[in-house]
Amino acid sequence: MKWTKFYMPDAYSPTMEQLVYFHDHTMSIITSITILICILLNSLLWNKLIDLNMNEHQMIETWWTILPTIVLFLIAIPSLKILYSMEELINPTISIKSMGHQWYWSYEYSDKFCKELESYMKYNKKNDFRLLEVDNKMKAPFLTQIRMIFSSSDVLHSWTIPCLGIKMDAVPGRINQSSLMIKKPGIFMGQCSEICGANHSFMPIMLESIKLNKFIKWIS
């Protein structure tokens, strides 16, 4: 991602792929409606043929009621499908708990081996990503179903990685969960997306996707 890029980030999870497809689908409908409205406005501005005796036209009124309903269904059905699929947990292999604190993240792996780590933002060095580099990256295997569990120890936080299509609130005294499957190895970055205090801008998220056998060696 670059700051000059107007499109969405590249998708690295099935959820984000579906969100990109839905974005393109919705934008094609909106663009078609905008072009049609511009043509009709242009026709009204320059057309001087006026029928003063035509007070109603039931067929036109029927169609301009039916067509918007069809368009809304074309947008709503894919949207609901994605919303339900994002909440679905499909036999997760690994569970990772993410806790939000003021102002850092902590991660807990407790399936087979118990491992905990705290992730603080690092101060800028020459080759670091500004405001995105952390001292302890969260590690997860790719092509593996993961259950992410979110909570907070103090105030509201939001765990967000845009290119993975995941954004979930971390609420004190409550546990939220979401499914995650990463399609490729790499390092993915995000930031807290809920205003959580003075240092809200300084609690980045960095996830490293690795092979499953390397993940097992790392966690054990």
GIURNOR-V721965 format. One line per field, one symbol per residue. ss: DSSP state (H for helix, E for strand, - for the rest). phi: phi as a letter, one per 30 degrees, with the letter a starting at -180 (. if undefined). Layout:
ss->???
phi->???
//
This chain:
ss->-------------HHHHHHHHHHHHHHHHHHHHHHHHHHHHHHHHH-----------HHHHHHHHHHHHHHHHHHHHHHHHHHHHHH------EEEEEEEE--EEEEEE-----EEEEE-E------------E---EEEE----EEEEEEE----EEEEEHHH-EEEEE-E---EEEEE-----EEEEEE--------HHH-EEEEEEE-HHHHHHHH-
phi->.bdddccddddbbeddddddddeddddddddddddddddddddddcdcdccdcdcaadddddddcdddddddddddddddddedddddcchddbcbccccbdbacbbbcbdccdbbbcccdcddcdcdddibdbdbddcadchbdbcccbabcbbdbbdbbedcibabdccdibccbacbbccbdlccbabdcbdbkdcedcbdbbcccbdddddddddc
//
